[in-house]
Amino acid sequence: MLAGVGLGAIIGAAAGLLFAPKAGSELRDDLTGKLKELKDKTEDWIGEQRAKRAVEGAVEELGV
């Protein structure tokens, strides 16, 4: 469910950028910025998930 919402947000943002009346260079700069932001957020989320799994694994190993 959450993945669908995220995908929808990405598609909506891309459509908004592509249909905005801007020069090509401005559009490319905007897209580059948005993609970098998405990459950073994705890397943060992956790091959080890995940390969460590590903690859950340690708790399970300790039997707490």
PDBQT receptor file of N, H, CA, C and O in Angstrom, charges set to zero:
ATOM      1  N   MET A   1       0.837  -1.188   0.000  1.00  0.00    +0.000 N 
ATOM      2  CA  MET A   1       0.000   0.000   0.000  1.00  0.00    +0.000 C 
ATOM      3  C   MET A   1       0.878   1.247   0.000  1.00  0.00    +0.000 C 
ATOM      4  O   MET A   1       0.686   2.157  -0.807  1.00  0.00    +0.000 OA
ATOM      5  N   LEU A   2       1.854   1.275   0.926  1.00  0.00    +0.000 N 
ATOM      6  H   LEU A   2       2.010   0.536   1.581  1.00  0.00    +0.000 HD
ATOM      7  CA  LEU A   2       2.725   2.436   1.038  1.00  0.00    +0.000 C 
ATOM      8  C   LEU A   2       3.555   2.619  -0.227  1.00  0.00    +0.000 C 
ATOM      9  O   LEU A   2       3.801   3.750  -0.648  1.00  0.00    +0.000 OA
ATOM     10  N   ALA A   3       3.980   1.538  -0.823  1.00  0.00    +0.000 N 
ATOM     11  H   ALA A   3       3.780   0.620  -0.481  1.00  0.00    +0.000 HD
ATOM     12  CA  ALA A   3       4.750   1.625  -2.066  1.00  0.00    +0.000 C 
ATOM     13  C   ALA A   3       3.904   2.228  -3.181  1.00  0.00    +0.000 C 
ATOM     14  O   ALA A   3       4.408   3.004  -3.993  1.00  0.00    +0.000 OA
ATOM     15  N   GLY A   4       2.642   1.881  -3.224  1.00  0.00    +0.000 N 
ATOM     16  H   GLY A   4       2.233   1.251  -2.564  1.00  0.00    +0.000 HD
ATOM     17  CA  GLY A   4       1.736   2.447  -4.224  1.00  0.00    +0.000 C 
ATOM     18  C   GLY A   4       1.544   3.937  -4.052  1.00  0.00    +0.000 C 
ATOM     19  O   GLY A   4       1.503   4.684  -5.029  1.00  0.00    +0.000 OA
ATOM     20  N   VAL A   5       1.427   4.366  -2.811  1.00  0.00    +0.000 N 
ATOM     21  H   VAL A   5       1.460   3.759  -2.017  1.00  0.00    +0.000 HD
ATOM     22  CA  VAL A   5       1.278   5.786  -2.529  1.00  0.00    +0.000 C 
ATOM     23  C   VAL A   5       2.550   6.531  -2.943  1.00  0.00    +0.000 C 
ATOM     24  O   VAL A   5       2.483   7.599  -3.553  1.00  0.00    +0.000 OA
ATOM     25  N   GLY A   6       3.696   5.962  -2.607  1.00  0.00    +0.000 N 
ATOM     26  H   GLY A   6       3.751   5.095  -2.111  1.00  0.00    +0.000 HD
ATOM     27  CA  GLY A   6       4.959   6.587  -2.985  1.00  0.00    +0.000 C 
ATOM     28  C   GLY A   6       5.133   6.668  -4.493  1.00  0.00    +0.000 C 
ATOM     29  O   GLY A   6       5.575   7.687  -5.022  1.00  0.00    +0.000 OA
ATOM     30  N   LEU A   7       4.785   5.597  -5.174  1.00  0.00    +0.000 N 
ATOM     31  H   LEU A   7       4.425   4.769  -4.744  1.00  0.00    +0.000 HD
ATOM     32  CA  LEU A   7       4.882   5.575  -6.630  1.00  0.00    +0.000 C 
ATOM     33  C   LEU A   7       3.940   6.603  -7.245  1.00  0.00    +0.000 C 
ATOM     34  O   LEU A   7       4.304   7.292  -8.198  1.00  0.00    +0.000 OA
ATOM     35  N   GLY A   8       2.751   6.705  -6.711  1.00  0.00    +0.000 N 
ATOM     36  H   GLY A   8       2.455   6.145  -5.937  1.00  0.00    +0.000 HD
ATOM     37  CA  GLY A   8       1.794   7.703  -7.197  1.00  0.00    +0.000 C 
ATOM     38  C   GLY A   8       2.303   9.121  -7.007  1.00  0.00    +0.000 C 
ATOM     39  O   GLY A   8       2.127   9.972  -7.878  1.00  0.00    +0.000 OA
ATOM     40  N   ALA A   9       2.932   9.372  -5.873  1.00  0.00    +0.000 N 
ATOM     41  H   ALA A   9       3.075   8.680  -5.165  1.00  0.00    +0.000 HD
ATOM     42  CA  ALA A   9       3.484  10.704  -5.612  1.00  0.00    +0.000 C 
ATOM     43  C   ALA A   9       4.603  11.021  -6.597  1.00  0.00    +0.000 C 
ATOM     44  O   ALA A   9       4.700  12.147  -7.084  1.00  0.00    +0.000 OA
ATOM     45  N   ILE A  10       5.441  10.041  -6.891  1.00  0.00    +0.000 N 
ATOM     46  H   ILE A  10       5.361   9.126  -6.495  1.00  0.00    +0.000 HD
ATOM     47  CA  ILE A  10       6.537  10.246  -7.840  1.00  0.00    +0.000 C 
ATOM     48  C   ILE A  10       5.989  10.533  -9.234  1.00  0.00    +0.000 C 
ATOM     49  O   ILE A  10       6.456  11.448  -9.913  1.00  0.00    +0.000 OA
ATOM     50  N   ILE A  11       5.011   9.759  -9.654  1.00  0.00    +0.000 N 
ATOM     51  H   ILE A  11       4.632   9.016  -9.103  1.00  0.00    +0.000 HD
ATOM     52  CA  ILE A  11       4.431   9.951 -10.982  1.00  0.00    +0.000 C 
ATOM     53  C   ILE A  11       3.749  11.316 -11.073  1.00  0.00    +0.000 C 
ATOM     54  O   ILE A  11       3.871  12.008 -12.084  1.00  0.00    +0.000 OA
ATOM     55  N   GLY A  12       3.038  11.699 -10.025  1.00  0.00    +0.000 N 
ATOM     56  H   GLY A  12       2.939  11.137  -9.204  1.00  0.00    +0.000 HD
ATOM     57  CA  GLY A  12       2.372  13.000 -10.010  1.00  0.00    +0.000 C 
ATOM     58  C   GLY A  12       3.361  14.151 -10.064  1.00  0.00    +0.000 C 
ATOM     59  O   GLY A  12       3.144  15.127 -10.782  1.00  0.00    +0.000 OA
ATOM     60  N   ALA A  13       4.445  14.042  -9.309  1.00  0.00    +0.000 N 
ATOM     61  H   ALA A  13       4.622  13.249  -8.726  1.00  0.00    +0.000 HD
ATOM     62  CA  ALA A  13       5.464  15.096  -9.322  1.00  0.00    +0.000 C 
ATOM     63  C   ALA A  13       6.125  15.194 -10.691  1.00  0.00    +0.000 C 
ATOM     64  O   ALA A  13       6.360  16.292 -11.197  1.00  0.00    +0.000 OA
ATOM     65  N   ALA A  14       6.422  14.051 -11.282  1.00  0.00    +0.000 N 
ATOM     66  H   ALA A  14       6.231  13.160 -10.871  1.00  0.00    +0.000 HD
ATOM     67  CA  ALA A  14       7.055  14.053 -12.611  1.00  0.00    +0.000 C 
ATOM     68  C   ALA A  14       6.111  14.652 -13.650  1.00  0.00    +0.000 C 
ATOM     69  O   ALA A  14       6.542  15.432 -14.499  1.00  0.00    +0.000 OA
ATOM     70  N   ALA A  15       4.840  14.298 -13.592  1.00  0.00    +0.000 N 
ATOM     71  H   ALA A  15       4.490  13.664 -12.902  1.00  0.00    +0.000 HD
ATOM     72  CA  ALA A  15       3.872  14.853 -14.539  1.00  0.00    +0.000 C 
ATOM     73  C   ALA A  15       3.757  16.360 -14.358  1.00  0.00    +0.000 C 
ATOM     74  O   ALA A  15       3.692  17.098 -15.341  1.00  0.00    +0.000 OA
ATOM     75  N   GLY A  16       3.732  16.822 -13.116  1.00  0.00    +0.000 N 
ATOM     76  H   GLY A  16       3.785  16.222 -12.317  1.00  0.00    +0.000 HD
ATOM     77  CA  GLY A  16       3.653  18.254 -12.858  1.00  0.00    +0.000 C 
ATOM     78  C   GLY A  16       4.851  18.992 -13.416  1.00  0.00    +0.000 C 
ATOM     79  O   GLY A  16       4.708  20.078 -13.979  1.00  0.00    +0.000 OA
ATOM     80  N   LEU A  17       6.027  18.413 -13.265  1.00  0.00    +0.000 N 
ATOM     81  H   LEU A  17       6.142  17.532 -12.807  1.00  0.00    +0.000 HD
ATOM     82  CA  LEU A  17       7.233  19.053 -13.801  1.00  0.00    +0.000 C 
ATOM     83  C   LEU A  17       7.235  19.053 -15.328  1.00  0.00    +0.000 C 
ATOM     84  O   LEU A  17       7.629  20.039 -15.952  1.00  0.00    +0.000 OA
ATOM     85  N   LEU A  18       6.799  17.958 -15.923  1.00  0.00    +0.000 N 
ATOM     86  H   LEU A  18       6.479  17.157 -15.416  1.00  0.00    +0.000 HD
ATOM     87  CA  LEU A  18       6.845  17.851 -17.378  1.00  0.00    +0.000 C 
ATOM     88  C   LEU A  18       5.835  18.768 -18.058  1.00  0.00    +0.000 C 
ATOM     89  O   LEU A  18       6.078  19.220 -19.177  1.00  0.00    +0.000 OA
ATOM     90  N   PHE A  19       4.721  19.048 -17.417  1.00  0.00    +0.000 N 
ATOM     91  H   PHE A  19       4.524  18.681 -16.509  1.00  0.00    +0.000 HD
ATOM     92  CA  PHE A  19       3.695  19.885 -18.026  1.00  0.00    +0.000 C 
ATOM     93  C   PHE A  19       3.802  21.346 -17.612  1.00  0.00    +0.000 C 
ATOM     94  O   PHE A  19       3.004  22.169 -18.060  1.00  0.00    +0.000 OA
ATOM     95  N   ALA A  20       4.759  21.682 -16.777  1.00  0.00    +0.000 N 
ATOM     96  H   ALA A  20       5.407  21.013 -16.413  1.00  0.00    +0.000 HD
ATOM     97  CA  ALA A  20       4.954  23.070 -16.360  1.00  0.00    +0.000 C 
ATOM     98  C   ALA A  20       5.602  23.849 -17.506  1.00  0.00    +0.000 C 
ATOM     99  O   ALA A  20       6.484  23.330 -18.192  1.00  0.00    +0.000 OA
ATOM    100  N   PRO A  21       5.167  25.085 -17.712  1.00  0.00    +0.000 N 
ATOM    101  CA  PRO A  21       5.743  25.885 -18.812  1.00  0.00    +0.000 C 
ATOM    102  C   PRO A  21       7.112  26.456 -18.427  1.00  0.00    +0.000 C 
ATOM    103  O   PRO A  21       7.209  27.575 -17.924  1.00  0.00    +0.000 OA
ATOM    104  N   LYS A  22       8.151  25.683 -18.665  1.00  0.00    +0.000 N 
ATOM    105  H   LYS A  22       8.072  24.774 -19.073  1.00  0.00    +0.000 HD
ATOM    106  CA  LYS A  22       9.516  26.100 -18.342  1.00  0.00    +0.000 C 
ATOM    107  C   LYS A  22      10.425  25.807 -19.517  1.00  0.00    +0.000 C 
ATOM    108  O   LYS A  22      10.114  24.999 -20.392  1.00  0.00    +0.000 OA
ATOM    109  N   ALA A  23      11.553  26.487 -19.508  1.00  0.00    +0.000 N 
ATOM    110  H   ALA A  23      11.805  27.143 -18.797  1.00  0.00    +0.000 HD
ATOM    111  CA  ALA A  23      12.565  26.208 -20.527  1.00  0.00    +0.000 C 
ATOM    112  C   ALA A  23      13.176  24.833 -20.277  1.00  0.00    +0.000 C 
ATOM    113  O   ALA A  23      13.128  24.328 -19.156  1.00  0.00    +0.000 OA
ATOM    114  N   GLY A  24      13.740  24.234 -21.295  1.00  0.00    +0.000 N 
ATOM    115  H   GLY A  24      13.779  24.643 -22.206  1.00  0.00    +0.000 HD
ATOM    116  CA  GLY A  24      14.315  22.895 -21.183  1.00  0.00    +0.000 C 
ATOM    117  C   GLY A  24      15.390  22.785 -20.123  1.00  0.00    +0.000 C 
ATOM    118  O   GLY A  24      15.437  21.808 -19.376  1.00  0.00    +0.000 OA
ATOM    119  N   SER A  25      16.259  23.789 -20.054  1.00  0.00    +0.000 N 
ATOM    120  H   SER A  25      16.221  24.583 -20.661  1.00  0.00    +0.000 HD
ATOM    121  CA  SER A  25      17.345  23.734 -19.068  1.00  0.00    +0.000 C 
ATOM    122  C   SER A  25      16.798  23.834 -17.646  1.00  0.00    +0.000 C 
ATOM    123  O   SER A  25      17.304  23.176 -16.737  1.00  0.00    +0.000 OA
ATOM    124  N   GLU A  26      15.767  24.654 -17.453  1.00  0.00    +0.000 N 
ATOM    125  H   GLU A  26      15.356  25.189 -18.191  1.00  0.00    +0.000 HD
ATOM    126  CA  GLU A  26      15.149  24.763 -16.122  1.00  0.00    +0.000 C 
ATOM    127  C   GLU A  26      14.487  23.453 -15.735  1.00  0.00    +0.000 C 
ATOM    128  O   GLU A  26      14.580  23.014 -14.589  1.00  0.00    +0.000 OA
ATOM    129  N   LEU A  27      13.822  22.833 -16.693  1.00  0.00    +0.000 N 
ATOM    130  H   LEU A  27      13.746  23.189 -17.624  1.00  0.00    +0.000 HD
ATOM    131  CA  LEU A  27      13.151  21.560 -16.438  1.00  0.00    +0.000 C 
ATOM    132  C   LEU A  27      14.168  20.484 -16.074  1.00  0.00    +0.000 C 
ATOM    133  O   LEU A  27      13.946  19.711 -15.142  1.00  0.00    +0.000 OA
ATOM    134  N   ARG A  28      15.275  20.428 -16.798  1.00  0.00    +0.000 N 
ATOM    135  H   ARG A  28      15.456  21.056 -17.556  1.00  0.00    +0.000 HD
ATOM    136  CA  ARG A  28      16.316  19.438 -16.498  1.00  0.00    +0.000 C 
ATOM    137  C   ARG A  28      16.903  19.672 -15.109  1.00  0.00    +0.000 C 
ATOM    138  O   ARG A  28      17.153  18.724 -14.365  1.00  0.00    +0.000 OA
ATOM    139  N   ASP A  29      17.119  20.935 -14.768  1.00  0.00    +0.000 N 
ATOM    140  H   ASP A  29      16.916  21.705 -15.373  1.00  0.00    +0.000 HD
ATOM    141  CA  ASP A  29      17.630  21.246 -13.429  1.00  0.00    +0.000 C 
ATOM    142  C   ASP A  29      16.646  20.816 -12.352  1.00  0.00    +0.000 C 
ATOM    143  O   ASP A  29      17.042  20.254 -11.330  1.00  0.00    +0.000 OA
ATOM    144  N   ASP A  30      15.349  21.082 -12.583  1.00  0.00    +0.000 N 
ATOM    145  H   ASP A  30      15.028  21.538 -13.413  1.00  0.00    +0.000 HD
ATOM    146  CA  ASP A  30      14.321  20.670 -11.621  1.00  0.00    +0.000 C 
ATOM    147  C   ASP A  30      14.272  19.155 -11.476  1.00  0.00    +0.000 C 
ATOM    148  O   ASP A  30      14.202  18.630 -10.365  1.00  0.00    +0.000 OA
ATOM    149  N   LEU A  31      14.308  18.458 -12.609  1.00  0.00    +0.000 N 
ATOM    150  H   LEU A  31      14.365  18.884 -13.512  1.00  0.00    +0.000 HD
ATOM    151  CA  LEU A  31      14.268  16.995 -12.575  1.00  0.00    +0.000 C 
ATOM    152  C   LEU A  31      15.493  16.426 -11.869  1.00  0.00    +0.000 C 
ATOM    153  O   LEU A  31      15.385  15.477 -11.093  1.00  0.00    +0.000 OA
ATOM    154  N   THR A  32      16.649  17.004 -12.138  1.00  0.00    +0.000 N 
ATOM    155  H   THR A  32      16.738  17.775 -12.769  1.00  0.00    +0.000 HD
ATOM    156  CA  THR A  32      17.876  16.547 -11.484  1.00  0.00    +0.000 C 
ATOM    157  C   THR A  32      17.768  16.726  -9.980  1.00  0.00    +0.000 C 
ATOM    158  O   THR A  32      18.137  15.832  -9.218  1.00  0.00    +0.000 OA
ATOM    159  N   GLY A  33      17.266  17.871  -9.551  1.00  0.00    +0.000 N 
ATOM    160  H   GLY A  33      16.967  18.597 -10.170  1.00  0.00    +0.000 HD
ATOM    161  CA  GLY A  33      17.101  18.126  -8.119  1.00  0.00    +0.000 C 
ATOM    162  C   GLY A  33      16.120  17.171  -7.474  1.00  0.00    +0.000 C 
ATOM    163  O   GLY A  33      16.376  16.650  -6.388  1.00  0.00    +0.000 OA
ATOM    164  N   LYS A  34      14.993  16.936  -8.139  1.00  0.00    +0.000 N 
ATOM    165  H   LYS A  34      14.785  17.359  -9.022  1.00  0.00    +0.000 HD
ATOM    166  CA  LYS A  34      13.979  16.028  -7.587  1.00  0.00    +0.000 C 
ATOM    167  C   LYS A  34      14.503  14.602  -7.518  1.00  0.00    +0.000 C 
ATOM    168  O   LYS A  34      14.249  13.894  -6.543  1.00  0.00    +0.000 OA
ATOM    169  N   LEU A  35      15.230  14.177  -8.542  1.00  0.00    +0.000 N 
ATOM    170  H   LEU A  35      15.435  14.752  -9.333  1.00  0.00    +0.000 HD
ATOM    171  CA  LEU A  35      15.766  12.812  -8.530  1.00  0.00    +0.000 C 
ATOM    172  C   LEU A  35      16.813  12.647  -7.441  1.00  0.00    +0.000 C 
ATOM    173  O   LEU A  35      16.873  11.599  -6.797  1.00  0.00    +0.000 OA
ATOM    174  N   LYS A  36      17.642  13.671  -7.224  1.00  0.00    +0.000 N 
ATOM    175  H   LYS A  36      17.593  14.522  -7.747  1.00  0.00    +0.000 HD
ATOM    176  CA  LYS A  36      18.630  13.606  -6.146  1.00  0.00    +0.000 C 
ATOM    177  C   LYS A  36      17.930  13.540  -4.795  1.00  0.00    +0.000 C 
ATOM    178  O   LYS A  36      18.336  12.781  -3.914  1.00  0.00    +0.000 OA
ATOM    179  N   GLU A  37      16.876  14.339  -4.634  1.00  0.00    +0.000 N 
ATOM    180  H   GLU A  37      16.546  14.955  -5.349  1.00  0.00    +0.000 HD
ATOM    181  CA  GLU A  37      16.109  14.318  -3.388  1.00  0.00    +0.000 C 
ATOM    182  C   GLU A  37      15.481  12.946  -3.156  1.00  0.00    +0.000 C 
ATOM    183  O   GLU A  37      15.506  12.426  -2.041  1.00  0.00    +0.000 OA
ATOM    184  N   LEU A  38      14.918  12.365  -4.213  1.00  0.00    +0.000 N 
ATOM    185  H   LEU A  38      14.897  12.788  -5.119  1.00  0.00    +0.000 HD
ATOM    186  CA  LEU A  38      14.319  11.030  -4.111  1.00  0.00    +0.000 C 
ATOM    187  C   LEU A  38      15.377   9.992  -3.760  1.00  0.00    +0.000 C 
ATOM    188  O   LEU A  38      15.132   9.109  -2.938  1.00  0.00    +0.000 OA
ATOM    189  N   LYS A  39      16.541  10.091  -4.372  1.00  0.00    +0.000 N 
ATOM    190  H   LYS A  39      16.740  10.808  -5.040  1.00  0.00    +0.000 HD
ATOM    191  CA  LYS A  39      17.630   9.150  -4.084  1.00  0.00    +0.000 C 
ATOM    192  C   LYS A  39      18.047   9.256  -2.621  1.00  0.00    +0.000 C 
ATOM    193  O   LYS A  39      18.231   8.242  -1.948  1.00  0.00    +0.000 OA
ATOM    194  N   ASP A  40      18.195  10.486  -2.131  1.00  0.00    +0.000 N 
ATOM    195  H   ASP A  40      18.045  11.310  -2.678  1.00  0.00    +0.000 HD
ATOM    196  CA  ASP A  40      18.594  10.692  -0.735  1.00  0.00    +0.000 C 
ATOM    197  C   ASP A  40      17.552  10.125   0.229  1.00  0.00    +0.000 C 
ATOM    198  O   ASP A  40      17.898   9.473   1.214  1.00  0.00    +0.000 OA
ATOM    199  N   LYS A  41      16.280  10.378  -0.060  1.00  0.00    +0.000 N 
ATOM    200  H   LYS A  41      15.999  10.908  -0.860  1.00  0.00    +0.000 HD
ATOM    201  CA  LYS A  41      15.212   9.866   0.809  1.00  0.00    +0.000 C 
ATOM    202  C   LYS A  41      15.184   8.343   0.792  1.00  0.00    +0.000 C 
ATOM    203  O   LYS A  41      14.977   7.703   1.823  1.00  0.00    +0.000 OA
ATOM    204  N   THR A  42      15.395   7.769  -0.395  1.00  0.00    +0.000 N 
ATOM    205  H   THR A  42      15.563   8.289  -1.233  1.00  0.00    +0.000 HD
ATOM    206  CA  THR A  42      15.398   6.312  -0.508  1.00  0.00    +0.000 C 
ATOM    207  C   THR A  42      16.563   5.712   0.274  1.00  0.00    +0.000 C 
ATOM    208  O   THR A  42      16.398   4.709   0.968  1.00  0.00    +0.000 OA
ATOM    209  N   GLU A  43      17.740   6.328   0.161  1.00  0.00    +0.000 N 
ATOM    210  H   GLU A  43      17.874   7.143  -0.403  1.00  0.00    +0.000 HD
ATOM    211  CA  GLU A  43      18.894   5.831   0.910  1.00  0.00    +0.000 C 
ATOM    212  C   GLU A  43      18.665   5.945   2.416  1.00  0.00    +0.000 C 
ATOM    213  O   GLU A  43      19.046   5.048   3.168  1.00  0.00    +0.000 OA
ATOM    214  N   ASP A  44      18.049   7.035   2.860  1.00  0.00    +0.000 N 
ATOM    215  H   ASP A  44      17.739   7.764   2.249  1.00  0.00    +0.000 HD
ATOM    216  CA  ASP A  44      17.725   7.192   4.283  1.00  0.00    +0.000 C 
ATOM    217  C   ASP A  44      16.764   6.100   4.740  1.00  0.00    +0.000 C 
ATOM    218  O   ASP A  44      16.946   5.504   5.802  1.00  0.00    +0.000 OA
ATOM    219  N   TRP A  45      15.734   5.844   3.923  1.00  0.00    +0.000 N 
ATOM    220  H   TRP A  45      15.586   6.329   3.060  1.00  0.00    +0.000 HD
ATOM    221  CA  TRP A  45      14.738   4.837   4.276  1.00  0.00    +0.000 C 
ATOM    222  C   TRP A  45      15.378   3.452   4.352  1.00  0.00    +0.000 C 
ATOM    223  O   TRP A  45      15.088   2.678   5.264  1.00  0.00    +0.000 OA
ATOM    224  N   ILE A  46      16.244   3.146   3.394  1.00  0.00    +0.000 N 
ATOM    225  H   ILE A  46      16.479   3.775   2.653  1.00  0.00    +0.000 HD
ATOM    226  CA  ILE A  46      16.929   1.850   3.403  1.00  0.00    +0.000 C 
ATOM    227  C   ILE A  46      17.783   1.711   4.652  1.00  0.00    +0.000 C 
ATOM    228  O   ILE A  46      17.793   0.654   5.284  1.00  0.00    +0.000 OA
ATOM    229  N   GLY A  47      18.497   2.768   5.014  1.00  0.00    +0.000 N 
ATOM    230  H   GLY A  47      18.489   3.627   4.501  1.00  0.00    +0.000 HD
ATOM    231  CA  GLY A  47      19.314   2.741   6.227  1.00  0.00    +0.000 C 
ATOM    232  C   GLY A  47      18.479   2.515   7.473  1.00  0.00    +0.000 C 
ATOM    233  O   GLY A  47      18.866   1.758   8.363  1.00  0.00    +0.000 OA
ATOM    234  N   GLU A  48      17.328   3.178   7.532  1.00  0.00    +0.000 N 
ATOM    235  H   GLU A  48      17.014   3.794   6.810  1.00  0.00    +0.000 HD
ATOM    236  CA  GLU A  48      16.431   3.000   8.682  1.00  0.00    +0.000 C 
ATOM    237  C   GLU A  48      15.917   1.567   8.757  1.00  0.00    +0.000 C 
ATOM    238  O   GLU A  48      15.845   0.985   9.839  1.00  0.00    +0.000 OA
ATOM    239  N   GLN A  49      15.561   1.002   7.607  1.00  0.00    +0.000 N 
ATOM    240  H   GLN A  49      15.619   1.476   6.728  1.00  0.00    +0.000 HD
ATOM    241  CA  GLN A  49      15.048  -0.369   7.584  1.00  0.00    +0.000 C 
ATOM    242  C   GLN A  49      16.133  -1.362   7.998  1.00  0.00    +0.000 C 
ATOM    243  O   GLN A  49      15.850  -2.318   8.721  1.00  0.00    +0.000 OA
ATOM    244  N   ARG A  50      17.355  -1.149   7.554  1.00  0.00    +0.000 N 
ATOM    245  H   ARG A  50      17.584  -0.373   6.967  1.00  0.00    +0.000 HD
ATOM    246  CA  ARG A  50      18.452  -2.034   7.940  1.00  0.00    +0.000 C 
ATOM    247  C   ARG A  50      18.710  -1.948   9.439  1.00  0.00    +0.000 C 
ATOM    248  O   ARG A  50      18.929  -2.966  10.096  1.00  0.00    +0.000 OA
ATOM    249  N   ALA A  51      18.683  -0.733   9.978  1.00  0.00    +0.000 N 
ATOM    250  H   ALA A  51      18.505   0.094   9.444  1.00  0.00    +0.000 HD
ATOM    251  CA  ALA A  51      18.897  -0.556  11.418  1.00  0.00    +0.000 C 
ATOM    252  C   ALA A  51      17.771  -1.220  12.205  1.00  0.00    +0.000 C 
ATOM    253  O   ALA A  51      18.010  -1.858  13.230  1.00  0.00    +0.000 OA
ATOM    254  N   LYS A  52      16.552  -1.065  11.718  1.00  0.00    +0.000 N 
ATOM    255  H   LYS A  52      16.358  -0.547  10.886  1.00  0.00    +0.000 HD
ATOM    256  CA  LYS A  52      15.398  -1.669  12.387  1.00  0.00    +0.000 C 
ATOM    257  C   LYS A  52      15.530  -3.196  12.396  1.00  0.00    +0.000 C 
ATOM    258  O   LYS A  52      15.271  -3.840  13.412  1.00  0.00    +0.000 OA
ATOM    259  N   ARG A  53      15.928  -3.758  11.273  1.00  0.00    +0.000 N 
ATOM    260  H   ARG A  53      16.139  -3.234  10.447  1.00  0.00    +0.000 HD
ATOM    261  CA  ARG A  53      16.096  -5.216  11.209  1.00  0.00    +0.000 C 
ATOM    262  C   ARG A  53      17.224  -5.685  12.115  1.00  0.00    +0.000 C 
ATOM    263  O   ARG A  53      17.127  -6.745  12.734  1.00  0.00    +0.000 OA
ATOM    264  N   ALA A  54      18.295  -4.898  12.196  1.00  0.00    +0.000 N 
ATOM    265  H   ALA A  54      18.374  -4.037  11.693  1.00  0.00    +0.000 HD
ATOM    266  CA  ALA A  54      19.414  -5.262  13.070  1.00  0.00    +0.000 C 
ATOM    267  C   ALA A  54      18.971  -5.269  14.521  1.00  0.00    +0.000 C 
ATOM    268  O   ALA A  54      19.334  -6.173  15.275  1.00  0.00    +0.000 OA
ATOM    269  N   VAL A  55      18.192  -4.277  14.921  1.00  0.00    +0.000 N 
ATOM    270  H   VAL A  55      17.897  -3.543  14.309  1.00  0.00    +0.000 HD
ATOM    271  CA  VAL A  55      17.699  -4.210  16.295  1.00  0.00    +0.000 C 
ATOM    272  C   VAL A  55      16.746  -5.374  16.565  1.00  0.00    +0.000 C 
ATOM    273  O   VAL A  55      16.831  -6.022  17.609  1.00  0.00    +0.000 OA
ATOM    274  N   GLU A  56      15.851  -5.633  15.633  1.00  0.00    +0.000 N 
ATOM    275  H   GLU A  56      15.782  -5.106  14.786  1.00  0.00    +0.000 HD
ATOM    276  CA  GLU A  56      14.908  -6.741  15.809  1.00  0.00    +0.000 C 
ATOM    277  C   GLU A  56      15.654  -8.070  15.898  1.00  0.00    +0.000 C 
ATOM    278  O   GLU A  56      15.293  -8.938  16.693  1.00  0.00    +0.000 OA
ATOM    279  N   GLY A  57      16.686  -8.223  15.088  1.00  0.00    +0.000 N 
ATOM    280  H   GLY A  57      16.979  -7.518  14.443  1.00  0.00    +0.000 HD
ATOM    281  CA  GLY A  57      17.482  -9.452  15.134  1.00  0.00    +0.000 C 
ATOM    282  C   GLY A  57      18.205  -9.604  16.458  1.00  0.00    +0.000 C 
ATOM    283  O   GLY A  57      18.278 -10.708  16.998  1.00  0.00    +0.000 OA
ATOM    284  N   ALA A  58      18.749  -8.497  17.000  1.00  0.00    +0.000 N 
ATOM    285  H   ALA A  58      18.690  -7.601  16.561  1.00  0.00    +0.000 HD
ATOM    286  CA  ALA A  58      19.442  -8.545  18.265  1.00  0.00    +0.000 C 
ATOM    287  C   ALA A  58      18.473  -8.862  19.397  1.00  0.00    +0.000 C 
ATOM    288  O   ALA A  58      18.802  -9.628  20.303  1.00  0.00    +0.000 OA
ATOM    289  N   VAL A  59      17.288  -8.279  19.348  1.00  0.00    +0.000 N 
ATOM    290  H   VAL A  59      17.021  -7.657  18.612  1.00  0.00    +0.000 HD
ATOM    291  CA  VAL A  59      16.280  -8.541  20.379  1.00  0.00    +0.000 C 
ATOM    292  C   VAL A  59      15.868 -10.000  20.327  1.00  0.00    +0.000 C 
ATOM    293  O   VAL A  59      15.727 -10.651  21.362  1.00  0.00    +0.000 OA
ATOM    294  N   GLU A  60      15.676 -10.509  19.124  1.00  0.00    +0.000 N 
ATOM    295  H   GLU A  60      15.790  -9.980  18.283  1.00  0.00    +0.000 HD
ATOM    296  CA  GLU A  60      15.274 -11.921  18.980  1.00  0.00    +0.000 C 
ATOM    297  C   GLU A  60      16.393 -12.839  19.466  1.00  0.00    +0.000 C 
ATOM    298  O   GLU A  60      16.131 -13.853  20.112  1.00  0.00    +0.000 OA
ATOM    299  N   GLU A  61      17.626 -12.486  19.158  1.00  0.00    +0.000 N 
ATOM    300  H   GLU A  61      17.838 -11.662  18.633  1.00  0.00    +0.000 HD
ATOM    301  CA  GLU A  61      18.758 -13.314  19.574  1.00  0.00    +0.000 C 
ATOM    302  C   GLU A  61      18.900 -13.337  21.089  1.00  0.00    +0.000 C 
ATOM    303  O   GLU A  61      19.240 -14.365  21.675  1.00  0.00    +0.000 OA
ATOM    304  N   LEU A  62      18.636 -12.191  21.719  1.00  0.00    +0.000 N 
ATOM    305  H   LEU A  62      18.360 -11.357  21.243  1.00  0.00    +0.000 HD
ATOM    306  CA  LEU A  62      18.741 -12.121  23.171  1.00  0.00    +0.000 C 
ATOM    307  C   LEU A  62      17.510 -12.723  23.869  1.00  0.00    +0.000 C 
ATOM    308  O   LEU A  62      17.544 -13.019  25.063  1.00  0.00    +0.000 OA
ATOM    309  N   GLY A  63      16.445 -12.895  23.113  1.00  0.00    +0.000 N 
ATOM    310  H   GLY A  63      16.418 -12.655  22.142  1.00  0.00    +0.000 HD
ATOM    311  CA  GLY A  63      15.239 -13.466  23.691  1.00  0.00    +0.000 C 
ATOM    312  C   GLY A  63      14.478 -12.491  24.575  1.00  0.00    +0.000 C 
ATOM    313  O   GLY A  63      13.804 -12.894  25.524  1.00  0.00    +0.000 OA
ATOM    314  N   VAL A  64      14.589 -11.229  24.263  1.00  0.00    +0.000 N 
ATOM    315  H   VAL A  64      15.137 -10.902  23.492  1.00  0.00    +0.000 HD
ATOM    316  CA  VAL A  64      13.917 -10.200  25.066  1.00  0.00    +0.000 C 
ATOM    317  C   VAL A  64      12.516  -9.999  24.588  1.00  0.00    +0.000 C 
ATOM    318  O   VAL A  64      11.789  -9.172  25.139  1.00  0.00    +0.000 OA
TER     319      VAL A  64
